[in-house]
Amino acid sequence: GYLASQLPSAAYMNKFVIVVDADVDPRSLNDVMWAVCTRTDPAEDIETMRQTWGSRVDPLRAAGLPPFNTRAVIDACRPWSRLADFPKVAEASRELTDHVIRRWPDALGGTR
């Protein structure tokens, strides 16, 4: 997370870096936030980096100050020390989910 937060493509104007396991789709905000809510202990898994690369157009930057910001690195992975006993993810198969959506499209939004 620390390394990713400093890559030029991620560092400019970025304030949050969230690290997830391979079973979480990083392109899905729902999946990422599910991981944050179920795998992050705020006291242990959120680090704050101060004076990181920011931008002069950041609306939080006070006039006249250097373009720095604060960044949070959030570990939303299963705890390394508990991999063996961490609860497995309970989810329906793709086929079952598709069947339910086809059967009740109006109630479930019709898309996955």
Backbone as XML, in Angstrom:
<?xml version="1.0"?>
<chain id="A" units="angstrom">
  <residue number="1" name="GLY">
    <atom name="N" x="0.801" y="-1.191" z="0.000"/>
    <atom name="CA" x="0.000" y="0.000" z="0.000"/>
    <atom name="C" x="0.848" y="1.261" z="0.000"/>
  </residue>
  <residue number="2" name="TYR">
    <atom name="N" x="1.910" y="1.253" z="0.814"/>
    <atom name="CA" x="2.785" y="2.423" z="0.859"/>
    <atom name="C" x="3.437" y="2.664" z="-0.501"/>
  </residue>
  <residue number="3" name="LEU">
    <atom name="N" x="3.940" y="1.592" z="-1.106"/>
    <atom name="CA" x="4.601" y="1.740" z="-2.396"/>
    <atom name="C" x="3.618" y="2.202" z="-3.467"/>
  </residue>
  <residue number="4" name="ALA">
    <atom name="N" x="2.447" y="1.586" z="-3.511"/>
    <atom name="CA" x="1.441" y="1.972" z="-4.506"/>
    <atom name="C" x="1.012" y="3.420" z="-4.331"/>
  </residue>
  <residue number="5" name="SER">
    <atom name="N" x="0.956" y="3.886" z="-3.107"/>
    <atom name="CA" x="0.496" y="5.259" z="-2.858"/>
    <atom name="C" x="1.467" y="6.309" z="-3.371"/>
  </residue>
  <residue number="6" name="GLN">
    <atom name="N" x="2.691" y="5.923" z="-3.671"/>
    <atom name="CA" x="3.688" y="6.887" z="-4.126"/>
    <atom name="C" x="4.006" y="6.786" z="-5.615"/>
  </residue>
  <residue number="7" name="LEU">
    <atom name="N" x="3.395" y="5.857" z="-6.324"/>
    <atom name="CA" x="3.587" y="5.794" z="-7.768"/>
    <atom name="C" x="3.003" y="7.057" z="-8.396"/>
  </residue>
  <residue number="8" name="PRO">
    <atom name="N" x="3.663" y="7.626" z="-9.381"/>
    <atom name="CA" x="3.167" y="8.881" z="-9.956"/>
    <atom name="C" x="1.704" y="8.821" z="-10.406"/>
  </residue>
  <residue number="9" name="SER">
    <atom name="N" x="1.283" y="7.716" z="-11.000"/>
    <atom name="CA" x="-0.101" y="7.642" z="-11.468"/>
    <atom name="C" x="-1.106" y="7.550" z="-10.327"/>
  </residue>
  <residue number="10" name="ALA">
    <atom name="N" x="-0.671" y="7.161" z="-9.143"/>
    <atom name="CA" x="-1.580" y="7.034" z="-7.997"/>
    <atom name="C" x="-1.405" y="8.144" z="-6.979"/>
  </residue>
  <residue number="11" name="ALA">
    <atom name="N" x="-0.257" y="8.798" z="-6.995"/>
    <atom name="CA" x="0.057" y="9.732" z="-5.918"/>
    <atom name="C" x="-0.567" y="11.114" z="-6.099"/>
  </residue>
  <residue number="12" name="TYR">
    <atom name="N" x="-0.644" y="11.599" z="-7.313"/>
    <atom name="CA" x="-1.108" y="12.962" z="-7.536"/>
    <atom name="C" x="-2.585" y="13.096" z="-7.185"/>
  </residue>
  <residue number="13" name="MET">
    <atom name="N" x="-2.897" y="13.925" z="-6.220"/>
    <atom name="CA" x="-4.266" y="14.221" z="-5.775"/>
    <atom name="C" x="-4.971" y="13.019" z="-5.149"/>
  </residue>
  <residue number="14" name="ASN">
    <atom name="N" x="-4.273" y="11.963" z="-4.879"/>
    <atom name="CA" x="-4.894" y="10.788" z="-4.285"/>
    <atom name="C" x="-4.836" y="10.899" z="-2.768"/>
  </residue>
  <residue number="15" name="LYS">
    <atom name="N" x="-5.908" y="10.519" z="-2.097"/>
    <atom name="CA" x="-5.922" y="10.595" z="-0.640"/>
    <atom name="C" x="-6.157" y="9.249" z="0.029"/>
  </residue>
  <residue number="16" name="PHE">
    <atom name="N" x="-6.567" y="8.253" z="-0.754"/>
    <atom name="CA" x="-6.846" y="6.930" z="-0.185"/>
    <atom name="C" x="-6.269" y="5.848" z="-1.081"/>
  </residue>
  <residue number="17" name="VAL">
    <atom name="N" x="-5.587" y="4.884" z="-0.466"/>
    <atom name="CA" x="-5.127" y="3.682" z="-1.150"/>
    <atom name="C" x="-5.697" y="2.515" z="-0.353"/>
  </residue>
  <residue number="18" name="ILE">
    <atom name="N" x="-6.429" y="1.653" z="-1.036"/>
    <atom name="CA" x="-7.047" y="0.505" z="-0.370"/>
    <atom name="C" x="-6.460" y="-0.757" z="-0.983"/>
  </residue>
  <residue number="19" name="VAL">
    <atom name="N" x="-5.902" y="-1.609" z="-0.143"/>
    <atom name="CA" x="-5.297" y="-2.865" z="-0.586"/>
    <atom name="C" x="-6.288" y="-3.983" z="-0.285"/>
  </residue>
  <residue number="20" name="VAL">
    <atom name="N" x="-6.585" y="-4.820" z="-1.301"/>
    <atom name="CA" x="-7.548" y="-5.912" z="-1.149"/>
    <atom name="C" x="-6.915" y="-7.237" z="-1.565"/>
  </residue>
  <residue number="21" name="ASP">
    <atom name="N" x="-7.539" y="-8.327" z="-1.150"/>
    <atom name="CA" x="-7.113" y="-9.668" z="-1.536"/>
    <atom name="C" x="-7.511" y="-9.956" z="-2.985"/>
  </residue>
  <residue number="22" name="ALA">
    <atom name="N" x="-6.980" y="-11.047" z="-3.528"/>
    <atom name="CA" x="-7.255" y="-11.434" z="-4.910"/>
    <atom name="C" x="-8.721" y="-11.800" z="-5.149"/>
  </residue>
  <residue number="23" name="ASP">
    <atom name="N" x="-9.462" y="-12.128" z="-4.094"/>
    <atom name="CA" x="-10.867" y="-12.492" z="-4.285"/>
    <atom name="C" x="-11.787" y="-11.271" z="-4.362"/>
  </residue>
  <residue number="24" name="VAL">
    <atom name="N" x="-11.234" y="-10.084" z="-4.291"/>
    <atom name="CA" x="-12.015" y="-8.851" z="-4.352"/>
    <atom name="C" x="-11.705" y="-8.150" z="-5.675"/>
  </residue>
  <residue number="25" name="ASP">
    <atom name="N" x="-12.747" y="-7.779" z="-6.404"/>
    <atom name="CA" x="-12.570" y="-7.078" z="-7.676"/>
    <atom name="C" x="-12.262" y="-5.610" z="-7.386"/>
  </residue>
  <residue number="26" name="PRO">
    <atom name="N" x="-11.035" y="-5.149" z="-7.625"/>
    <atom name="CA" x="-10.688" y="-3.767" z="-7.297"/>
    <atom name="C" x="-11.413" y="-2.739" z="-8.158"/>
  </residue>
  <residue number="27" name="ARG">
    <atom name="N" x="-12.054" y="-3.170" z="-9.242"/>
    <atom name="CA" x="-12.816" y="-2.249" z="-10.091"/>
    <atom name="C" x="-14.240" y="-2.049" z="-9.592"/>
  </residue>
  <residue number="28" name="SER">
    <atom name="N" x="-14.656" y="-2.831" z="-8.606"/>
    <atom name="CA" x="-16.025" y="-2.745" z="-8.080"/>
    <atom name="C" x="-16.013" y="-2.031" z="-6.734"/>
  </residue>
  <residue number="29" name="LEU">
    <atom name="N" x="-16.606" y="-0.845" z="-6.695"/>
    <atom name="CA" x="-16.675" y="-0.105" z="-5.437"/>
    <atom name="C" x="-17.417" y="-0.910" z="-4.372"/>
  </residue>
  <residue number="30" name="ASN">
    <atom name="N" x="-18.468" y="-1.635" z="-4.771"/>
    <atom name="CA" x="-19.200" y="-2.467" z="-3.800"/>
    <atom name="C" x="-18.285" y="-3.525" z="-3.195"/>
  </residue>
  <residue number="31" name="ASP">
    <atom name="N" x="-17.509" y="-4.208" z="-4.025"/>
    <atom name="CA" x="-16.608" y="-5.254" z="-3.524"/>
    <atom name="C" x="-15.529" y="-4.669" z="-2.617"/>
  </residue>
  <residue number="32" name="VAL">
    <atom name="N" x="-14.953" y="-3.542" z="-3.038"/>
    <atom name="CA" x="-13.887" y="-2.925" z="-2.246"/>
    <atom name="C" x="-14.430" y="-2.468" z="-0.892"/>
  </residue>
  <residue number="33" name="MET">
    <atom name="N" x="-15.582" y="-1.822" z="-0.883"/>
    <atom name="CA" x="-16.137" y="-1.353" z="0.388"/>
    <atom name="C" x="-16.578" y="-2.524" z="1.269"/>
  </residue>
  <residue number="34" name="TRP">
    <atom name="N" x="-17.034" y="-3.623" z="0.649"/>
    <atom name="CA" x="-17.348" y="-4.828" z="1.423"/>
    <atom name="C" x="-16.080" y="-5.312" z="2.130"/>
  </residue>
  <residue number="35" name="ALA">
    <atom name="N" x="-14.958" y="-5.331" z="1.414"/>
    <atom name="CA" x="-13.695" y="-5.774" z="2.021"/>
    <atom name="C" x="-13.280" y="-4.833" z="3.152"/>
  </residue>
  <residue number="36" name="VAL">
    <atom name="N" x="-13.428" y="-3.532" z="2.935"/>
    <atom name="CA" x="-13.083" y="-2.568" z="3.990"/>
    <atom name="C" x="-13.943" y="-2.818" z="5.237"/>
  </residue>
  <residue number="37" name="CYS">
    <atom name="N" x="-15.226" y="-3.037" z="5.032"/>
    <atom name="CA" x="-16.145" y="-3.205" z="6.174"/>
    <atom name="C" x="-15.996" y="-4.542" z="6.887"/>
  </residue>
  <residue number="38" name="THR">
    <atom name="N" x="-15.521" y="-5.565" z="6.193"/>
    <atom name="CA" x="-15.442" y="-6.892" z="6.813"/>
    <atom name="C" x="-14.028" y="-7.343" z="7.140"/>
  </residue>
  <residue number="39" name="ARG">
    <atom name="N" x="-13.004" y="-6.640" z="6.625"/>
    <atom name="CA" x="-11.628" y="-7.110" z="6.821"/>
    <atom name="C" x="-10.696" y="-6.049" z="7.403"/>
  </residue>
  <residue number="40" name="THR">
    <atom name="N" x="-11.210" y="-4.869" z="7.676"/>
    <atom name="CA" x="-10.361" y="-3.797" z="8.188"/>
    <atom name="C" x="-10.689" y="-3.506" z="9.640"/>
  </residue>
  <residue number="41" name="ASP">
    <atom name="N" x="-9.674" y="-3.547" z="10.484"/>
    <atom name="CA" x="-9.794" y="-3.085" z="11.864"/>
    <atom name="C" x="-9.234" y="-1.662" z="11.868"/>
  </residue>
  <residue number="42" name="PRO">
    <atom name="N" x="-10.077" y="-0.648" z="12.017"/>
    <atom name="CA" x="-9.599" y="0.727" z="11.913"/>
    <atom name="C" x="-8.407" y="1.046" z="12.813"/>
  </residue>
  <residue number="43" name="ALA">
    <atom name="N" x="-8.347" y="0.459" z="13.981"/>
    <atom name="CA" x="-7.239" y="0.743" z="14.897"/>
    <atom name="C" x="-5.921" y="0.142" z="14.412"/>
  </residue>
  <residue number="44" name="GLU">
    <atom name="N" x="-5.992" y="-0.936" z="13.651"/>
    <atom name="CA" x="-4.782" y="-1.649" z="13.236"/>
    <atom name="C" x="-4.461" y="-1.520" z="11.753"/>
  </residue>
  <residue number="45" name="ASP">
    <atom name="N" x="-5.449" y="-1.297" z="10.915"/>
    <atom name="CA" x="-5.271" y="-1.454" z="9.471"/>
    <atom name="C" x="-5.354" y="-0.175" z="8.649"/>
  </residue>
  <residue number="46" name="ILE">
    <atom name="N" x="-5.388" y="0.976" z="9.295"/>
    <atom name="CA" x="-5.388" y="2.241" z="8.563"/>
    <atom name="C" x="-4.189" y="3.058" z="9.010"/>
  </residue>
  <residue number="47" name="GLU">
    <atom name="N" x="-3.317" y="3.350" z="8.073"/>
    <atom name="CA" x="-2.126" y="4.151" z="8.334"/>
    <atom name="C" x="-2.305" y="5.510" z="7.676"/>
  </residue>
  <residue number="48" name="THR">
    <atom name="N" x="-1.819" y="6.542" z="8.312"/>
    <atom name="CA" x="-1.908" y="7.892" z="7.775"/>
    <atom name="C" x="-0.515" y="8.377" z="7.409"/>
  </residue>
  <residue number="49" name="MET">
    <atom name="N" x="-0.368" y="8.808" z="6.183"/>
    <atom name="CA" x="0.898" y="9.361" z="5.703"/>
    <atom name="C" x="0.718" y="10.870" z="5.563"/>
  </residue>
  <residue number="50" name="ARG">
    <atom name="N" x="1.564" y="11.622" z="6.201"/>
    <atom name="CA" x="1.472" y="13.078" z="6.164"/>
    <atom name="C" x="2.507" y="13.655" z="5.198"/>
  </residue>
  <residue number="51" name="GLN">
    <atom name="N" x="2.204" y="14.838" z="4.704"/>
    <atom name="CA" x="3.119" y="15.571" z="3.813"/>
    <atom name="C" x="3.449" y="14.775" z="2.548"/>
  </residue>
  <residue number="52" name="THR">
    <atom name="N" x="2.441" y="14.153" z="1.935"/>
    <atom name="CA" x="2.654" y="13.428" z="0.691"/>
    <atom name="C" x="2.386" y="14.353" z="-0.485"/>
  </residue>
  <residue number="53" name="TRP">
    <atom name="N" x="2.782" y="13.903" z="-1.672"/>
    <atom name="CA" x="2.654" y="14.701" z="-2.878"/>
    <atom name="C" x="1.197" y="15.049" z="-3.128"/>
  </residue>
  <residue number="54" name="GLY">
    <atom name="N" x="0.898" y="16.316" z="-3.235"/>
    <atom name="CA" x="-0.457" y="16.769" z="-3.480"/>
    <atom name="C" x="-0.530" y="17.635" z="-4.716"/>
  </residue>
  <residue number="55" name="SER">
    <atom name="N" x="-1.446" y="18.586" z="-4.707"/>
    <atom name="CA" x="-1.641" y="19.453" z="-5.862"/>
    <atom name="C" x="-1.990" y="20.858" z="-5.411"/>
  </residue>
  <residue number="56" name="ARG">
    <atom name="N" x="-1.601" y="21.810" z="-6.219"/>
    <atom name="CA" x="-1.952" y="23.200" z="-5.925"/>
    <atom name="C" x="-3.446" y="23.451" z="-6.092"/>
  </residue>
  <residue number="57" name="VAL">
    <atom name="N" x="-4.154" y="22.584" z="-6.806"/>
    <atom name="CA" x="-5.594" y="22.778" z="-7.009"/>
    <atom name="C" x="-6.451" y="21.969" z="-6.029"/>
  </residue>
  <residue number="58" name="ASP">
    <atom name="N" x="-5.834" y="21.347" z="-5.053"/>
    <atom name="CA" x="-6.578" y="20.611" z="-4.026"/>
    <atom name="C" x="-7.390" y="21.611" z="-3.209"/>
  </residue>
  <residue number="59" name="PRO">
    <atom name="N" x="-8.710" y="21.457" z="-3.157"/>
    <atom name="CA" x="-9.528" y="22.425" z="-2.419"/>
    <atom name="C" x="-9.270" y="22.420" z="-0.910"/>
  </residue>
  <residue number="60" name="LEU">
    <atom name="N" x="-8.646" y="21.393" z="-0.382"/>
    <atom name="CA" x="-8.327" y="21.364" z="1.052"/>
    <atom name="C" x="-7.016" y="22.074" z="1.382"/>
  </residue>
  <residue number="61" name="ARG">
    <atom name="N" x="-6.214" y="22.377" z="0.383"/>
    <atom name="CA" x="-4.926" y="23.035" z="0.613"/>
    <atom name="C" x="-5.161" y="24.502" z="0.949"/>
  </residue>
  <residue number="62" name="ALA">
    <atom name="N" x="-4.567" y="24.933" z="2.025"/>
    <atom name="CA" x="-4.669" y="26.345" z="2.415"/>
    <atom name="C" x="-3.789" y="27.187" z="1.494"/>
  </residue>
  <residue number="63" name="ALA">
    <atom name="N" x="-4.261" y="28.357" z="1.151"/>
    <atom name="CA" x="-3.522" y="29.253" z="0.258"/>
    <atom name="C" x="-2.133" y="29.541" z="0.824"/>
  </residue>
  <residue number="64" name="GLY">
    <atom name="N" x="-1.152" y="29.509" z="-0.060"/>
    <atom name="CA" x="0.208" y="29.837" z="0.342"/>
    <atom name="C" x="1.018" y="28.689" z="0.904"/>
  </residue>
  <residue number="65" name="LEU">
    <atom name="N" x="0.391" y="27.563" z="1.162"/>
    <atom name="CA" x="1.125" y="26.409" z="1.691"/>
    <atom name="C" x="1.605" y="25.523" z="0.551"/>
  </residue>
  <residue number="66" name="PRO">
    <atom name="N" x="2.667" y="24.749" z="0.774"/>
    <atom name="CA" x="3.140" y="23.829" z="-0.268"/>
    <atom name="C" x="2.054" y="22.817" z="-0.643"/>
  </residue>
  <residue number="67" name="PRO">
    <atom name="N" x="2.131" y="22.275" z="-1.855"/>
    <atom name="CA" x="1.088" y="21.345" z="-2.314"/>
    <atom name="C" x="1.267" y="19.929" z="-1.762"/>
  </residue>
  <residue number="68" name="PHE">
    <atom name="N" x="1.112" y="19.786" z="-0.470"/>
    <atom name="CA" x="1.165" y="18.474" z="0.169"/>
    <atom name="C" x="-0.225" y="18.106" z="0.659"/>
  </residue>
  <residue number="69" name="ASN">
    <atom name="N" x="-0.463" y="16.806" z="0.817"/>
    <atom name="CA" x="-1.708" y="16.367" z="1.427"/>
    <atom name="C" x="-1.437" y="15.197" z="2.360"/>
  </residue>
  <residue number="70" name="THR">
    <atom name="N" x="-2.483" y="14.699" z="2.947"/>
    <atom name="CA" x="-2.403" y="13.538" z="3.825"/>
    <atom name="C" x="-3.060" y="12.378" z="3.100"/>
  </residue>
  <residue number="71" name="ARG">
    <atom name="N" x="-2.506" y="11.194" z="3.260"/>
    <atom name="CA" x="-3.016" y="10.027" z="2.555"/>
    <atom name="C" x="-3.248" y="8.897" z="3.550"/>
  </residue>
  <residue number="72" name="ALA">
    <atom name="N" x="-4.342" y="8.174" z="3.363"/>
    <atom name="CA" x="-4.633" y="6.997" z="4.184"/>
    <atom name="C" x="-4.366" y="5.739" z="3.363"/>
  </residue>
  <residue number="73" name="VAL">
    <atom name="N" x="-3.649" y="4.800" z="3.961"/>
    <atom name="CA" x="-3.430" y="3.488" z="3.351"/>
    <atom name="C" x="-4.252" y="2.503" z="4.177"/>
  </residue>
  <residue number="74" name="ILE">
    <atom name="N" x="-5.217" y="1.871" z="3.523"/>
    <atom name="CA" x="-6.155" y="0.985" z="4.211"/>
    <atom name="C" x="-5.894" y="-0.462" z="3.797"/>
  </residue>
  <residue number="75" name="ASP">
    <atom name="N" x="-5.604" y="-1.297" z="4.780"/>
    <atom name="CA" x="-5.396" y="-2.721" z="4.542"/>
    <atom name="C" x="-6.745" y="-3.415" z="4.682"/>
  </residue>
  <residue number="76" name="ALA">
    <atom name="N" x="-7.344" y="-3.793" z="3.550"/>
    <atom name="CA" x="-8.637" y="-4.474" z="3.554"/>
    <atom name="C" x="-8.462" y="-5.938" z="3.156"/>
  </residue>
  <residue number="77" name="CYS">
    <atom name="N" x="-7.355" y="-6.520" z="3.585"/>
    <atom name="CA" x="-7.065" y="-7.935" z="3.321"/>
    <atom name="C" x="-7.375" y="-8.760" z="4.574"/>
  </residue>
  <residue number="78" name="ARG">
    <atom name="N" x="-7.599" y="-10.034" z="4.346"/>
    <atom name="CA" x="-7.755" y="-10.926" z="5.497"/>
    <atom name="C" x="-6.485" y="-10.853" z="6.332"/>
  </residue>
  <residue number="79" name="PRO">
    <atom name="N" x="-6.610" y="-10.842" z="7.657"/>
    <atom name="CA" x="-5.410" y="-10.741" z="8.499"/>
    <atom name="C" x="-4.461" y="-11.920" z="8.274"/>
  </residue>
  <residue number="80" name="TRP">
    <atom name="N" x="-3.203" y="-11.606" z="8.019"/>
    <atom name="CA" x="-2.193" y="-12.628" z="7.747"/>
    <atom name="C" x="-2.122" y="-13.654" z="8.873"/>
  </residue>
  <residue number="81" name="SER">
    <atom name="N" x="-2.206" y="-13.190" z="10.107"/>
    <atom name="CA" x="-2.083" y="-14.088" z="11.259"/>
    <atom name="C" x="-3.306" y="-14.986" z="11.437"/>
  </residue>
  <residue number="82" name="ARG">
    <atom name="N" x="-4.395" y="-14.713" z="10.693"/>
    <atom name="CA" x="-5.620" y="-15.505" z="10.848"/>
    <atom name="C" x="-6.064" y="-16.168" z="9.554"/>
  </residue>
  <residue number="83" name="LEU">
    <atom name="N" x="-5.178" y="-16.295" z="8.586"/>
    <atom name="CA" x="-5.585" y="-16.877" z="7.301"/>
    <atom name="C" x="-6.186" y="-18.265" z="7.460"/>
  </residue>
  <residue number="84" name="ALA">
    <atom name="N" x="-5.638" y="-19.064" z="8.348"/>
    <atom name="CA" x="-6.114" y="-20.443" z="8.518"/>
    <atom name="C" x="-7.521" y="-20.507" z="9.093"/>
  </residue>
  <residue number="85" name="ASP">
    <atom name="N" x="-7.863" y="-19.577" z="9.988"/>
    <atom name="CA" x="-9.174" y="-19.661" z="10.639"/>
    <atom name="C" x="-10.120" y="-18.503" z="10.287"/>
  </residue>
  <residue number="86" name="PHE">
    <atom name="N" x="-9.716" y="-17.641" z="9.344"/>
    <atom name="CA" x="-10.593" y="-16.530" z="8.974"/>
    <atom name="C" x="-11.805" y="-17.086" z="8.226"/>
  </residue>
  <residue number="87" name="PRO">
    <atom name="N" x="-13.013" y="-16.590" z="8.518"/>
    <atom name="CA" x="-14.217" y="-17.136" z="7.877"/>
    <atom name="C" x="-14.148" y="-17.078" z="6.352"/>
  </residue>
  <residue number="88" name="LYS">
    <atom name="N" x="-14.620" y="-18.138" z="5.726"/>
    <atom name="CA" x="-14.687" y="-18.176" z="4.275"/>
    <atom name="C" x="-15.822" y="-17.264" z="3.806"/>
  </residue>
  <residue number="89" name="VAL">
    <atom name="N" x="-15.693" y="-16.758" z="2.595"/>
    <atom name="CA" x="-16.723" y="-15.899" z="2.022"/>
    <atom name="C" x="-17.875" y="-16.779" z="1.558"/>
  </residue>
  <residue number="90" name="ALA">
    <atom name="N" x="-19.068" y="-16.476" z="2.006"/>
    <atom name="CA" x="-20.266" y="-17.209" z="1.595"/>
    <atom name="C" x="-20.920" y="-16.441" z="0.460"/>
  </residue>
  <residue number="91" name="GLU">
    <atom name="N" x="-20.981" y="-17.053" z="-0.707"/>
    <atom name="CA" x="-21.616" y="-16.383" z="-1.839"/>
    <atom name="C" x="-22.247" y="-17.414" z="-2.760"/>
  </residue>
  <residue number="92" name="ALA">
    <atom name="N" x="-23.242" y="-16.964" z="-3.489"/>
    <atom name="CA" x="-23.915" y="-17.827" z="-4.442"/>
    <atom name="C" x="-23.069" y="-17.956" z="-5.701"/>
  </residue>
  <residue number="93" name="SER">
    <atom name="N" x="-23.263" y="-19.053" z="-6.416"/>
    <atom name="CA" x="-22.553" y="-19.233" z="-7.683"/>
    <atom name="C" x="-23.067" y="-18.212" z="-8.698"/>
  </residue>
  <residue number="94" name="ARG">
    <atom name="N" x="-22.299" y="-17.975" z="-9.722"/>
    <atom name="CA" x="-22.699" y="-17.042" z="-10.790"/>
    <atom name="C" x="-24.000" y="-17.514" z="-11.435"/>
  </residue>
  <residue number="95" name="GLU">
    <atom name="N" x="-24.131" y="-18.824" z="-11.639"/>
    <atom name="CA" x="-25.337" y="-19.370" z="-12.268"/>
    <atom name="C" x="-26.573" y="-19.107" z="-11.415"/>
  </residue>
  <residue number="96" name="LEU">
    <atom name="N" x="-26.478" y="-19.336" z="-10.107"/>
    <atom name="CA" x="-27.619" y="-19.101" z="-9.229"/>
    <atom name="C" x="-27.975" y="-17.620" z="-9.193"/>
  </residue>
  <residue number="97" name="THR">
    <atom name="N" x="-26.971" y="-16.772" z="-9.100"/>
    <atom name="CA" x="-27.228" y="-15.329" z="-9.075"/>
    <atom name="C" x="-27.907" y="-14.888" z="-10.360"/>
  </residue>
  <residue number="98" name="ASP">
    <atom name="N" x="-27.422" y="-15.347" z="-11.504"/>
    <atom name="CA" x="-28.032" y="-14.993" z="-12.786"/>
    <atom name="C" x="-29.468" y="-15.488" z="-12.871"/>
  </residue>
  <residue number="99" name="HIS">
    <atom name="N" x="-29.719" y="-16.705" z="-12.387"/>
    <atom name="CA" x="-31.077" y="-17.262" z="-12.392"/>
    <atom name="C" x="-32.021" y="-16.401" z="-11.549"/>
  </residue>
  <residue number="100" name="VAL">
    <atom name="N" x="-31.609" y="-16.020" z="-10.367"/>
    <atom name="CA" x="-32.450" y="-15.203" z="-9.481"/>
    <atom name="C" x="-32.723" y="-13.840" z="-10.116"/>
  </residue>
  <residue number="101" name="ILE">
    <atom name="N" x="-31.715" y="-13.240" z="-10.721"/>
    <atom name="CA" x="-31.911" y="-11.932" z="-11.364"/>
    <atom name="C" x="-32.870" y="-12.044" z="-12.546"/>
  </residue>
  <residue number="102" name="ARG">
    <atom name="N" x="-32.754" y="-13.120" z="-13.323"/>
    <atom name="CA" x="-33.692" y="-13.318" z="-14.450"/>
    <atom name="C" x="-35.111" y="-13.531" z="-13.938"/>
  </residue>
  <residue number="103" name="ARG">
    <atom name="N" x="-35.249" y="-14.222" z="-12.820"/>
    <atom name="CA" x="-36.583" y="-14.522" z="-12.294"/>
    <atom name="C" x="-37.253" y="-13.309" z="-11.675"/>
  </residue>
  <residue number="104" name="TRP">
    <atom name="N" x="-36.497" y="-12.461" z="-11.005"/>
    <atom name="CA" x="-37.054" y="-11.268" z="-10.352"/>
    <atom name="C" x="-36.283" y="-10.011" z="-10.756"/>
  </residue>
  <residue number="105" name="PRO">
    <atom name="N" x="-36.289" y="-9.669" z="-12.039"/>
    <atom name="CA" x="-35.471" y="-8.533" z="-12.501"/>
    <atom name="C" x="-35.876" y="-7.193" z="-11.893"/>
  </residue>
  <residue number="106" name="ASP">
    <atom name="N" x="-37.167" y="-6.985" z="-11.691"/>
    <atom name="CA" x="-37.607" y="-5.695" z="-11.145"/>
    <atom name="C" x="-37.217" y="-5.523" z="-9.685"/>
  </residue>
  <residue number="107" name="ALA">
    <atom name="N" x="-37.248" y="-6.607" z="-8.938"/>
    <atom name="CA" x="-36.928" y="-6.533" z="-7.514"/>
    <atom name="C" x="-35.429" y="-6.406" z="-7.263"/>
  </residue>
  <residue number="108" name="LEU">
    <atom name="N" x="-34.609" y="-6.934" z="-8.190"/>
    <atom name="CA" x="-33.164" y="-6.985" z="-7.961"/>
    <atom name="C" x="-32.367" y="-6.089" z="-8.900"/>
  </residue>
  <residue number="109" name="GLY">
    <atom name="N" x="-33.031" y="-5.232" z="-9.608"/>
    <atom name="CA" x="-32.308" y="-4.291" z="-10.452"/>
    <atom name="C" x="-31.976" y="-4.798" z="-11.838"/>
  </residue>
  <residue number="110" name="GLY">
    <atom name="N" x="-32.113" y="-6.076" z="-12.099"/>
    <atom name="CA" x="-31.923" y="-6.617" z="-13.434"/>
    <atom name="C" x="-30.488" y="-6.702" z="-13.923"/>
  </residue>
  <residue number="111" name="THR">
    <atom name="N" x="-29.514" y="-6.194" z="-13.154"/>
    <atom name="CA" x="-28.118" y="-6.303" z="-13.581"/>
    <atom name="C" x="-27.273" y="-6.762" z="-12.415"/>
  </residue>
  <residue number="112" name="ARG">
    <atom name="N" x="-26.165" y="-7.294" z="-12.755"/>
    <atom name="CA" x="-25.223" y="-7.728" z="-11.719"/>
    <atom name="C" x="-24.039" y="-6.819" z="-11.708"/>
  </residue>
</chain>
